[in-house]
Amino acid sequence: MKYLWTLSLSLFAITACATAEPPEVVDHVDVERYLGTWYEASSVPIRGQRGCVGTTATYGERDDGDISVYNRCYDGSFDGDVRDIEGKAWVADEETNAKLWVRFFWPFRGSYWIVALDQDEYQWAAVSNRRASTLWILNRTPCMDQSLFDELHADLQERGLPVDELQSTLQRDENDQPCRVELPSK
């Protein structure tokens, strides 16, 4: 329960207190293509994510038309306890579908803005909030290609997103071997 309370407070703080200019979002998101499981390559971790490895986010269709959200990670190592949370998301901007709200606990909600996306294959994405104080770089497979990550990192840095605060997320490949992207030197 402590994890859940911390996460809800973090989402509130992210939504209410950050002051940066809103980031530019992608022109259009096909929500059906966006659904499924995404592996976190790196993130500016919110309080409830600290110490996580193997982080994933899975999105699905709900009967009410909203989007189910299931976030999961392992605490400290792949042998650690599973930390997970379920919530829902809904589109906040139907013109682009790139701005969503996410709620894990009522009445708190956090903004989920898709700021970069592989428009052809939907194999990678970058997500921030409306204040540009958070950042997640996501991939459809556990191990993101380093050159792709480097290009995306450079683009996000040029756009003023908080890439200097990114932390690489440890994942496991299809052979159960550890993998992670290397962050540029500061």
Backbone as JSON Lines, residues from 0, in Angstrom:
{"i":0,"aa":"M","n":[0.82,-1.19,0.0],"ca":[0.0,0.0,0.0],"c":[0.87,1.26,0.0]}
{"i":1,"aa":"K","n":[2.02,1.2,0.68],"ca":[2.92,2.36,0.71],"c":[3.32,2.74,-0.71]}
{"i":2,"aa":"Y","n":[3.64,1.75,-1.56],"ca":[4.03,2.01,-2.94],"c":[2.9,2.72,-3.69]}
{"i":3,"aa":"L","n":[1.7,2.26,-3.51],"ca":[0.57,2.84,-4.23],"c":[0.32,4.28,-3.8]}
{"i":4,"aa":"W","n":[0.4,4.54,-2.5],"ca":[0.2,5.9,-2.01],"c":[1.3,6.82,-2.53]}
{"i":5,"aa":"T","n":[2.53,6.34,-2.51],"ca":[3.65,7.12,-3.01],"c":[3.46,7.45,-4.48]}
{"i":6,"aa":"L","n":[3.03,6.47,-5.28],"ca":[2.82,6.69,-6.7],"c":[1.74,7.72,-6.94]}
{"i":7,"aa":"S","n":[0.64,7.65,-6.2],"ca":[-0.43,8.63,-6.41],"c":[0.03,10.03,-6.04]}
{"i":8,"aa":"L","n":[0.81,10.16,-4.97],"ca":[1.33,11.48,-4.6],"c":[2.31,11.98,-5.66]}
{"i":9,"aa":"S","n":[3.12,11.07,-6.2],"ca":[4.08,11.46,-7.24],"c":[3.36,11.95,-8.48]}
{"i":10,"aa":"L","n":[2.31,11.26,-8.89],"ca":[1.56,11.69,-10.06],"c":[0.94,13.06,-9.83]}
{"i":11,"aa":"F","n":[0.43,13.27,-8.63],"ca":[-0.15,14.58,-8.32],"c":[0.92,15.66,-8.38]}
{"i":12,"aa":"A","n":[2.07,15.39,-7.8],"ca":[3.15,16.38,-7.8],"c":[3.62,16.66,-9.21]}
{"i":13,"aa":"I","n":[3.73,15.64,-10.02],"ca":[4.16,15.81,-11.4],"c":[3.18,16.68,-12.15]}
{"i":14,"aa":"T","n":[1.9,16.46,-11.96],"ca":[0.88,17.18,-12.69],"c":[0.72,18.6,-12.15]}
{"i":15,"aa":"A","n":[0.82,18.78,-10.86],"ca":[0.48,20.07,-10.26],"c":[1.65,21.03,-10.1]}
{"i":16,"aa":"C","n":[2.88,20.55,-9.97],"ca":[3.94,21.43,-9.51],"c":[5.0,21.79,-10.53]}
{"i":17,"aa":"A","n":[5.19,21.02,-11.57],"ca":[6.25,21.33,-12.52],"c":[5.9,22.57,-13.33]}
{"i":18,"aa":"T","n":[6.91,23.28,-13.79],"ca":[6.64,24.57,-14.42],"c":[7.21,24.72,-15.82]}
{"i":19,"aa":"A","n":[7.8,23.72,-16.43],"ca":[8.41,23.85,-17.76],"c":[7.34,24.07,-18.83]}
{"i":20,"aa":"E","n":[7.79,24.53,-19.99],"ca":[6.89,24.69,-21.12],"c":[6.36,23.33,-21.56]}
{"i":21,"aa":"P","n":[5.12,23.26,-22.0],"ca":[4.58,21.97,-22.46],"c":[5.38,21.45,-23.65]}
{"i":22,"aa":"P","n":[5.66,20.16,-23.66],"ca":[6.4,19.6,-24.8],"c":[5.48,19.44,-26.01]}
{"i":23,"aa":"E","n":[6.09,19.43,-27.16],"ca":[5.35,19.18,-28.39],"c":[5.08,17.68,-28.5]}
{"i":24,"aa":"V","n":[3.87,17.32,-28.88],"ca":[3.52,15.91,-29.03],"c":[3.56,15.53,-30.51]}
{"i":25,"aa":"V","n":[3.46,14.23,-30.78],"ca":[3.43,13.76,-32.16],"c":[2.13,14.18,-32.83]}
{"i":26,"aa":"D","n":[2.12,14.19,-34.15],"ca":[0.94,14.64,-34.9],"c":[-0.27,13.74,-34.73]}
{"i":27,"aa":"H","n":[-0.04,12.42,-34.62],"ca":[-1.18,11.5,-34.5],"c":[-0.72,10.17,-33.91]}
{"i":28,"aa":"V","n":[-1.57,9.6,-33.08],"ca":[-1.35,8.27,-32.52],"c":[-2.56,7.4,-32.86]}
{"i":29,"aa":"D","n":[-2.31,6.27,-33.47],"ca":[-3.34,5.26,-33.69],"c":[-3.4,4.44,-32.39]}
{"i":30,"aa":"V","n":[-4.39,4.71,-31.58],"ca":[-4.45,4.12,-30.24],"c":[-4.43,2.59,-30.3]}
{"i":31,"aa":"E","n":[-5.13,2.0,-31.25],"ca":[-5.13,0.53,-31.34],"c":[-3.74,-0.02,-31.58]}
{"i":32,"aa":"R","n":[-2.95,0.66,-32.41],"ca":[-1.58,0.2,-32.67],"c":[-0.67,0.44,-31.47]}
{"i":33,"aa":"Y","n":[-1.0,1.42,-30.65],"ca":[-0.19,1.75,-29.48],"c":[-0.4,0.74,-28.35]}
{"i":34,"aa":"L","n":[-1.56,0.11,-28.32],"ca":[-1.86,-0.86,-27.27],"c":[-0.86,-2.0,-27.29]}
{"i":35,"aa":"G","n":[-0.74,-2.7,-26.17],"ca":[0.18,-3.82,-26.04],"c":[1.23,-3.5,-25.0]}
{"i":36,"aa":"T","n":[2.29,-4.29,-25.0],"ca":[3.33,-4.16,-23.99],"c":[4.5,-3.34,-24.52]}
{"i":37,"aa":"W","n":[4.96,-2.43,-23.67],"ca":[6.14,-1.61,-23.93],"c":[7.16,-1.88,-22.83]}
{"i":38,"aa":"Y","n":[8.43,-1.98,-23.21],"ca":[9.53,-2.17,-22.26],"c":[10.22,-0.82,-22.06]}
{"i":39,"aa":"E","n":[10.49,-0.51,-20.83],"ca":[11.16,0.76,-20.52],"c":[12.66,0.63,-20.79]}
{"i":40,"aa":"A","n":[13.17,1.46,-21.7],"ca":[14.61,1.5,-21.97],"c":[15.3,2.43,-20.99]}
{"i":41,"aa":"S","n":[14.66,3.55,-20.71],"ca":[15.18,4.49,-19.72],"c":[14.04,5.38,-19.26]}
{"i":42,"aa":"S","n":[14.27,6.03,-18.12],"ca":[13.22,6.91,-17.59],"c":[13.83,7.92,-16.62]}
{"i":43,"aa":"V","n":[13.06,8.96,-16.4],"ca":[13.28,9.83,-15.26],"c":[12.31,9.26,-14.22]}
{"i":44,"aa":"P","n":[12.8,8.38,-13.37],"ca":[11.88,7.62,-12.53],"c":[11.12,8.47,-11.52]}
{"i":45,"aa":"I","n":[9.84,8.2,-11.43],"ca":[9.04,8.8,-10.38],"c":[9.27,7.97,-9.11]}
{"i":46,"aa":"R","n":[8.87,8.48,-7.99],"ca":[9.18,7.86,-6.71],"c":[8.82,6.36,-6.68]}
{"i":47,"aa":"G","n":[7.68,5.99,-7.16],"ca":[7.26,4.59,-7.11],"c":[8.06,3.66,-8.0]}
{"i":48,"aa":"Q","n":[8.89,4.2,-8.89],"ca":[9.69,3.39,-9.8],"c":[11.12,3.22,-9.34]}
{"i":49,"aa":"R","n":[11.55,3.94,-8.38],"ca":[12.95,3.88,-7.98],"c":[13.33,2.47,-7.56]}
{"i":50,"aa":"G","n":[14.47,2.01,-8.08],"ca":[14.95,0.68,-7.76],"c":[14.36,-0.41,-8.63]}
{"i":51,"aa":"C","n":[13.57,-0.05,-9.63],"ca":[12.93,-1.04,-10.49],"c":[13.85,-1.53,-11.6]}
{"i":52,"aa":"V","n":[13.71,-2.79,-11.94],"ca":[14.32,-3.37,-13.15],"c":[13.22,-4.12,-13.89]}
{"i":53,"aa":"G","n":[13.45,-4.37,-15.16],"ca":[12.47,-5.13,-15.95],"c":[11.12,-4.44,-16.05]}
{"i":54,"aa":"T","n":[11.11,-3.12,-16.1],"ca":[9.86,-2.35,-16.09],"c":[9.13,-2.47,-17.42]}
{"i":55,"aa":"T","n":[7.83,-2.75,-17.33],"ca":[6.97,-2.8,-18.51],"c":[5.68,-2.03,-18.24]}
{"i":56,"aa":"A","n":[5.06,-1.6,-19.33],"ca":[3.74,-0.99,-19.28],"c":[2.9,-1.68,-20.35]}
{"i":57,"aa":"T","n":[1.74,-2.18,-19.96],"ca":[0.87,-2.86,-20.91],"c":[-0.46,-2.13,-20.97]}
{"i":58,"aa":"Y","n":[-0.86,-1.8,-22.19],"ca":[-2.1,-1.06,-22.44],"c":[-3.05,-1.95,-23.21]}
{"i":59,"aa":"G","n":[-4.33,-1.87,-22.84],"ca":[-5.34,-2.68,-23.51],"c":[-6.66,-1.93,-23.64]}
{"i":60,"aa":"E","n":[-7.57,-2.51,-24.39],"ca":[-8.9,-1.93,-24.56],"c":[-9.77,-2.28,-23.36]}
{"i":61,"aa":"R","n":[-10.56,-1.34,-22.92],"ca":[-11.54,-1.56,-21.86],"c":[-12.93,-1.53,-22.49]}
{"i":62,"aa":"D","n":[-13.87,-2.2,-21.84],"ca":[-15.25,-2.23,-22.33],"c":[-15.89,-0.85,-22.41]}
{"i":63,"aa":"D","n":[-15.45,0.07,-21.54],"ca":[-16.04,1.42,-21.52],"c":[-15.4,2.37,-22.53]}
{"i":64,"aa":"G","n":[-14.47,1.87,-23.35],"ca":[-13.82,2.71,-24.35],"c":[-12.52,3.34,-23.88]}
{"i":65,"aa":"D","n":[-12.23,3.28,-22.59],"ca":[-10.96,3.79,-22.08],"c":[-9.87,2.74,-22.29]}
{"i":66,"aa":"I","n":[-8.69,3.01,-21.78],"ca":[-7.53,2.15,-21.96],"c":[-7.11,1.59,-20.61]}
{"i":67,"aa":"S","n":[-6.94,0.28,-20.53],"ca":[-6.41,-0.31,-19.3],"c":[-4.9,-0.09,-19.27]}
{"i":68,"aa":"V","n":[-4.38,0.11,-18.06],"ca":[-2.95,0.34,-17.86],"c":[-2.49,-0.65,-16.79]}
{"i":69,"aa":"Y","n":[-1.43,-1.39,-17.11],"ca":[-0.83,-2.3,-16.14],"c":[0.68,-2.07,-16.16]}
{"i":70,"aa":"N","n":[1.2,-1.48,-15.09],"ca":[2.64,-1.23,-14.97],"c":[3.23,-2.25,-14.02]}
{"i":71,"aa":"R","n":[4.41,-2.76,-14.38],"ca":[5.04,-3.81,-13.58],"c":[6.55,-3.68,-13.63]}
{"i":72,"aa":"C","n":[7.19,-4.02,-12.51],"ca":[8.65,-4.08,-12.47],"c":[9.04,-5.04,-11.35]}
{"i":73,"aa":"Y","n":[10.34,-5.31,-11.28],"ca":[10.9,-6.1,-10.19],"c":[11.66,-5.16,-9.26]}
{"i":74,"aa":"D","n":[11.56,-5.4,-7.98],"ca":[12.18,-4.55,-6.98],"c":[13.66,-4.9,-6.82]}
{"i":75,"aa":"G","n":[14.53,-4.05,-7.35],"ca":[15.97,-4.2,-7.13],"c":[16.71,-5.14,-8.05]}
{"i":76,"aa":"S","n":[16.12,-6.28,-8.36],"ca":[16.74,-7.26,-9.25],"c":[15.63,-8.15,-9.81]}
{"i":77,"aa":"F","n":[15.97,-8.95,-10.81],"ca":[14.96,-9.84,-11.39],"c":[14.5,-10.92,-10.42]}
{"i":78,"aa":"D","n":[15.22,-11.08,-9.31],"ca":[14.8,-12.0,-8.25],"c":[13.95,-11.29,-7.2]}
{"i":79,"aa":"G","n":[13.81,-9.97,-7.33],"ca":[13.06,-9.18,-6.36],"c":[11.57,-9.36,-6.5]}
{"i":80,"aa":"D","n":[10.85,-8.84,-5.54],"ca":[9.4,-8.88,-5.57],"c":[8.87,-8.09,-6.77]}
{"i":81,"aa":"V","n":[7.75,-8.55,-7.29],"ca":[7.09,-7.83,-8.36],"c":[6.33,-6.65,-7.75]}
{"i":82,"aa":"R","n":[6.53,-5.48,-8.35],"ca":[5.73,-4.3,-8.0],"c":[4.84,-4.04,-9.2]}
{"i":83,"aa":"D","n":[3.56,-3.92,-8.96],"ca":[2.67,-3.65,-10.08],"c":[1.51,-2.76,-9.64]}
{"i":84,"aa":"I","n":[0.89,-2.17,-10.64],"ca":[-0.23,-1.28,-10.38],"c":[-1.1,-1.25,-11.63]}
{"i":85,"aa":"E","n":[-2.4,-1.19,-11.41],"ca":[-3.36,-1.12,-12.51],"c":[-4.08,0.21,-12.47]}
{"i":86,"aa":"G","n":[-4.39,0.7,-13.64],"ca":[-5.12,1.96,-13.74],"c":[-5.83,2.04,-15.07]}
{"i":87,"aa":"K","n":[-6.2,3.24,-15.42],"ca":[-6.84,3.44,-16.72],"c":[-6.35,4.75,-17.31]}
{"i":88,"aa":"A","n":[-6.45,4.83,-18.62],"ca":[-6.08,6.05,-19.34],"c":[-7.21,6.39,-20.29]}
{"i":89,"aa":"W","n":[-7.27,7.66,-20.66],"ca":[-8.24,8.09,-21.65],"c":[-7.64,9.24,-22.45]}
{"i":90,"aa":"V","n":[-8.07,9.34,-23.69],"ca":[-7.56,10.36,-24.59],"c":[-8.07,11.73,-24.15]}
{"i":91,"aa":"A","n":[-7.15,12.68,-24.05],"ca":[-7.51,14.05,-23.66],"c":[-7.58,14.97,-24.87]}
{"i":92,"aa":"D","n":[-6.98,14.57,-25.98],"ca":[-6.95,15.38,-27.19],"c":[-7.28,14.46,-28.37]}
{"i":93,"aa":"E","n":[-8.54,14.46,-28.78],"ca":[-8.97,13.54,-29.83],"c":[-8.46,13.93,-31.22]}
{"i":94,"aa":"E","n":[-7.92,15.13,-31.36],"ca":[-7.37,15.54,-32.65],"c":[-6.09,14.75,-32.97]}
{"i":95,"aa":"T","n":[-5.25,14.55,-31.95],"ca":[-3.98,13.84,-32.15],"c":[-3.96,12.46,-31.47]}
{"i":96,"aa":"N","n":[-4.73,12.25,-30.45],"ca":[-4.67,11.08,-29.57],"c":[-3.32,10.96,-28.87]}
{"i":97,"aa":"A","n":[-2.52,12.0,-28.89],"ca":[-1.18,11.96,-28.31],"c":[-1.13,12.49,-26.88]}
{"i":98,"aa":"K","n":[-2.22,13.07,-26.41],"ca":[-2.31,13.56,-25.04],"c":[-3.37,12.74,-24.32]}
{"i":99,"aa":"L","n":[-2.93,12.07,-23.26],"ca":[-3.84,11.24,-22.48],"c":[-3.75,11.61,-21.01]}
{"i":100,"aa":"W","n":[-4.76,11.19,-20.28],"ca":[-4.74,11.24,-18.82],"c":[-4.63,9.81,-18.33]}
{"i":101,"aa":"V","n":[-3.89,9.61,-17.25],"ca":[-3.75,8.29,-16.62],"c":[-4.16,8.43,-15.16]}
{"i":102,"aa":"R","n":[-4.95,7.49,-14.7],"ca":[-5.38,7.5,-13.3],"c":[-5.16,6.12,-12.7]}
{"i":103,"aa":"F","n":[-4.48,6.11,-11.55],"ca":[-4.33,4.89,-10.77],"c":[-5.21,4.94,-9.52]}
{"i":104,"aa":"F","n":[-5.43,6.16,-9.01],"ca":[-6.27,6.35,-7.83],"c":[-7.07,7.63,-8.0]}
{"i":105,"aa":"W","n":[-8.35,7.52,-7.8],"ca":[-9.2,8.7,-7.85],"c":[-8.93,9.53,-6.61]}
{"i":106,"aa":"P","n":[-8.81,10.8,-6.67],"ca":[-9.08,11.71,-7.77],"c":[-7.83,12.12,-8.55]}
{"i":107,"aa":"F","n":[-6.7,11.49,-8.27],"ca":[-5.44,11.9,-8.9],"c":[-5.36,11.38,-10.33]}
{"i":108,"aa":"R","n":[-4.8,12.24,-11.18],"ca":[-4.55,11.83,-12.56],"c":[-3.24,12.47,-12.99]}
{"i":109,"aa":"G","n":[-2.58,11.84,-13.92],"ca":[-1.33,12.38,-14.45],"c":[-1.43,12.48,-15.96]}
{"i":110,"aa":"S","n":[-0.74,13.44,-16.51],"ca":[-0.73,13.59,-17.95],"c":[0.27,12.62,-18.57]}
{"i":111,"aa":"Y","n":[-0.06,12.11,-19.73],"ca":[0.73,11.14,-20.47],"c":[0.76,11.64,-21.9]}
{"i":112,"aa":"W","n":[1.85,12.3,-22.27],"ca":[1.95,12.91,-23.6],"c":[2.99,12.16,-24.41]}
{"i":113,"aa":"I","n":[2.58,11.69,-25.56],"ca":[3.47,10.96,-26.45],"c":[4.23,11.99,-27.29]}
{"i":114,"aa":"V","n":[5.52,12.14,-26.99],"ca":[6.32,13.2,-27.59],"c":[7.19,12.71,-28.74]}
{"i":115,"aa":"A","n":[7.33,11.41,-28.89],"ca":[8.06,10.83,-30.02],"c":[7.51,9.42,-30.23]}
{"i":116,"aa":"L","n":[7.42,9.02,-31.5],"ca":[6.83,7.72,-31.81],"c":[7.29,7.25,-33.17]}
{"i":117,"aa":"D","n":[7.61,5.98,-33.26],"ca":[7.9,5.34,-34.54],"c":[6.57,5.25,-35.29]}
{"i":118,"aa":"Q","n":[6.31,6.22,-36.15],"ca":[5.01,6.31,-36.83],"c":[4.79,5.16,-37.82]}
{"i":119,"aa":"D","n":[5.85,4.52,-38.28],"ca":[5.7,3.44,-39.25],"c":[5.34,2.11,-38.58]}
{"i":120,"aa":"E","n":[6.13,1.72,-37.59],"ca":[6.0,0.38,-37.01],"c":[5.53,0.36,-35.56]}
{"i":121,"aa":"Y","n":[5.48,1.51,-34.9],"ca":[5.12,1.59,-33.48],"c":[6.01,0.68,-32.63]}
{"i":122,"aa":"Q","n":[7.33,0.76,-32.9],"ca":[8.3,-0.06,-32.17],"c":[9.0,0.69,-31.04]}
{"i":123,"aa":"W","n":[8.91,2.01,-31.01],"ca":[9.5,2.79,-29.93],"c":[8.67,4.05,-29.72]}
{"i":124,"aa":"A","n":[8.79,4.6,-28.54],"ca":[8.05,5.82,-28.19],"c":[8.78,6.54,-27.06]}
{"i":125,"aa":"A","n":[8.47,7.82,-26.93],"ca":[8.93,8.59,-25.77],"c":[7.71,9.31,-25.22]}
{"i":126,"aa":"V","n":[7.59,9.3,-23.9],"ca":[6.43,9.85,-23.22],"c":[6.9,10.8,-22.14]}
{"i":127,"aa":"S","n":[6.22,11.92,-22.03],"ca":[6.51,12.88,-20.97],"c":[5.18,13.27,-20.34]}
{"i":128,"aa":"N","n":[5.2,14.3,-19.52],"ca":[3.97,14.85,-19.0],"c":[3.8,16.26,-19.56]}
{"i":129,"aa":"R","n":[2.71,16.9,-19.23],"ca":[2.43,18.21,-19.81],"c":[3.37,19.3,-19.32]}
{"i":130,"aa":"R","n":[4.16,19.02,-18.31],"ca":[5.12,19.99,-17.79],"c":[6.56,19.64,-18.18]}
{"i":131,"aa":"A","n":[6.74,18.58,-18.95],"ca":[8.07,18.14,-19.4],"c":[9.01,17.85,-18.24]}
{"i":132,"aa":"S","n":[8.48,17.36,-17.12],"ca":[9.33,17.05,-15.97],"c":[9.59,15.55,-15.84]}
{"i":133,"aa":"T","n":[8.93,14.75,-16.64],"ca":[9.15,13.31,-16.63],"c":[9.5,12.88,-18.05]}
{"i":134,"aa":"L","n":[10.04,11.68,-18.16],"ca":[10.37,11.14,-19.49],"c":[10.54,9.65,-19.37]}
{"i":135,"aa":"W","n":[9.91,8.94,-20.29],"ca":[10.08,7.5,-20.42],"c":[10.4,7.23,-21.88]}
{"i":136,"aa":"I","n":[11.43,6.43,-22.13],"ca":[11.73,5.97,-23.48],"c":[11.39,4.49,-23.49]}
{"i":137,"aa":"L","n":[10.48,4.14,-24.4],"ca":[9.88,2.81,-24.44],"c":[10.21,2.1,-25.75]}
{"i":138,"aa":"N","n":[10.22,0.79,-25.69],"ca":[10.53,-0.05,-26.84],"c":[9.63,-1.27,-26.81]}
{"i":139,"aa":"R","n":[9.32,-1.83,-27.95],"ca":[8.48,-3.03,-28.0],"c":[9.22,-4.3,-27.61]}
{"i":140,"aa":"T","n":[10.53,-4.26,-27.65],"ca":[11.33,-5.41,-27.22],"c":[12.15,-4.99,-26.01]}
{"i":141,"aa":"P","n":[12.6,-5.95,-25.21],"ca":[13.32,-5.58,-23.99],"c":[14.61,-4.79,-24.24]}
{"i":142,"aa":"C","n":[15.29,-5.05,-25.34],"ca":[16.59,-4.44,-25.58],"c":[16.51,-3.47,-26.76]}
{"i":143,"aa":"M","n":[16.6,-2.2,-26.48],"ca":[16.53,-1.18,-27.52],"c":[17.88,-1.06,-28.21]}
{"i":144,"aa":"D","n":[17.86,-0.9,-29.52],"ca":[19.06,-0.69,-30.3],"c":[19.75,0.59,-29.83]}
{"i":145,"aa":"Q","n":[21.05,0.51,-29.54],"ca":[21.77,1.65,-28.97],"c":[21.8,2.84,-29.92]}
{"i":146,"aa":"S","n":[21.99,2.62,-31.22],"ca":[22.04,3.76,-32.14],"c":[20.69,4.45,-32.23]}
{"i":147,"aa":"L","n":[19.61,3.69,-32.18],"ca":[18.27,4.28,-32.17],"c":[18.09,5.11,-30.89]}
{"i":148,"aa":"F","n":[18.49,4.55,-29.77],"ca":[18.38,5.28,-28.5],"c":[19.18,6.58,-28.56]}
{"i":149,"aa":"D","n":[20.39,6.52,-29.1],"ca":[21.23,7.72,-29.18],"c":[20.57,8.81,-30.02]}
{"i":150,"aa":"E","n":[19.99,8.43,-31.16],"ca":[19.29,9.4,-32.02],"c":[18.09,10.01,-31.3]}
{"i":151,"aa":"L","n":[17.31,9.16,-30.65],"ca":[16.13,9.63,-29.93],"c":[16.54,10.54,-28.77]}
{"i":152,"aa":"H","n":[17.57,10.14,-28.05],"ca":[18.08,10.93,-26.93],"c":[18.48,12.33,-27.42]}
{"i":153,"aa":"A","n":[19.23,12.4,-28.54],"ca":[19.67,13.68,-29.08],"c":[18.48,14.55,-29.48]}
{"i":154,"aa":"D","n":[17.48,13.95,-30.1],"ca":[16.28,14.7,-30.5],"c":[15.55,15.24,-29.27]}
{"i":155,"aa":"L","n":[15.37,14.41,-28.27],"ca":[14.66,14.85,-27.07],"c":[15.44,15.92,-26.32]}
{"i":156,"aa":"Q","n":[16.76,15.8,-26.32],"ca":[17.6,16.82,-25.68],"c":[17.46,18.16,-26.4]}
{"i":157,"aa":"E","n":[17.49,18.12,-27.72],"ca":[17.34,19.34,-28.5],"c":[15.99,20.01,-28.25]}
{"i":158,"aa":"R","n":[14.99,19.21,-27.95],"ca":[13.64,19.73,-27.7],"c":[13.44,20.16,-26.25]}
{"i":159,"aa":"G","n":[14.45,20.03,-25.42],"ca":[14.37,20.54,-24.05],"c":[13.76,19.58,-23.04]}
{"i":160,"aa":"L","n":[13.64,18.3,-23.39],"ca":[13.11,17.33,-22.43],"c":[14.23,16.91,-21.47]}
{"i":161,"aa":"P","n":[13.89,16.41,-20.29],"ca":[14.89,16.19,-19.22],"c":[15.77,14.95,-19.41]}
{"i":162,"aa":"V","n":[16.5,14.88,-20.53],"ca":[17.32,13.7,-20.81],"c":[18.5,13.57,-19.85]}
{"i":163,"aa":"D","n":[18.95,14.67,-19.26],"ca":[20.07,14.6,-18.32],"c":[19.71,13.85,-17.05]}
{"i":164,"aa":"E","n":[18.42,13.7,-16.79],"ca":[17.96,13.0,-15.6],"c":[17.61,11.53,-15.87]}
{"i":165,"aa":"L","n":[17.73,11.11,-17.13],"ca":[17.38,9.73,-17.48],"c":[18.26,8.72,-16.75]}
{"i":166,"aa":"Q","n":[17.64,7.6,-16.4],"ca":[18.37,6.45,-15.87],"c":[18.05,5.27,-16.77]}
{"i":167,"aa":"S","n":[19.06,4.51,-17.1],"ca":[18.9,3.33,-17.94],"c":[18.2,2.23,-17.15]}
{"i":168,"aa":"T","n":[17.27,1.54,-17.79],"ca":[16.51,0.48,-17.12],"c":[17.04,-0.89,-17.53]}
{"i":169,"aa":"L","n":[17.43,-1.68,-16.56],"ca":[17.91,-3.03,-16.83],"c":[16.74,-3.9,-17.28]}
{"i":170,"aa":"Q","n":[16.94,-4.61,-18.4],"ca":[15.95,-5.55,-18.93],"c":[16.65,-6.89,-19.16]}
{"i":171,"aa":"R","n":[15.9,-7.9,-19.6],"ca":[16.46,-9.2,-19.99],"c":[16.03,-9.49,-21.41]}
{"i":172,"aa":"D","n":[16.97,-9.98,-22.23],"ca":[16.65,-10.29,-23.62],"c":[15.98,-11.66,-23.72]}
{"i":173,"aa":"E","n":[15.74,-12.11,-24.96],"ca":[15.04,-13.38,-25.19],"c":[15.83,-14.59,-24.7]}
{"i":174,"aa":"N","n":[17.14,-14.43,-24.47],"ca":[17.98,-15.51,-23.94],"c":[18.22,-15.35,-22.44]}
{"i":175,"aa":"D","n":[17.43,-14.5,-21.8],"ca":[17.51,-14.25,-20.37],"c":[18.81,-13.56,-19.96]}
{"i":176,"aa":"Q","n":[19.44,-12.86,-20.9],"ca":[20.67,-12.13,-20.63],"c":[20.33,-10.67,-20.33]}
{"i":177,"aa":"P","n":[21.04,-10.05,-19.4],"ca":[20.76,-8.65,-19.08],"c":[21.14,-7.73,-20.25]}
{"i":178,"aa":"C","n":[20.37,-6.67,-20.41],"ca":[20.66,-5.66,-21.43],"c":[20.15,-4.32,-20.93]}
{"i":179,"aa":"R","n":[20.79,-3.27,-21.42],"ca":[20.36,-1.92,-21.12],"c":[21.05,-0.97,-22.1]}
{"i":180,"aa":"V","n":[20.43,0.17,-22.32],"ca":[21.05,1.18,-23.16],"c":[22.09,1.94,-22.33]}
{"i":181,"aa":"E","n":[23.09,2.43,-23.02],"ca":[24.12,3.24,-22.37],"c":[23.73,4.7,-22.53]}
{"i":182,"aa":"L","n":[23.72,5.42,-21.43],"ca":[23.42,6.84,-21.47],"c":[24.66,7.62,-21.86]}
{"i":183,"aa":"P","n":[24.49,8.71,-22.62],"ca":[25.65,9.53,-22.97],"c":[26.3,10.1,-21.72]}
{"i":184,"aa":"S","n":[27.6,10.32,-21.79],"ca":[28.32,10.93,-20.67],"c":[27.85,12.35,-20.48]}
{"i":185,"aa":"K","n":[27.75,12.76,-19.24],"ca":[27.29,14.12,-18.92],"c":[28.43,15.09,-18.91]}
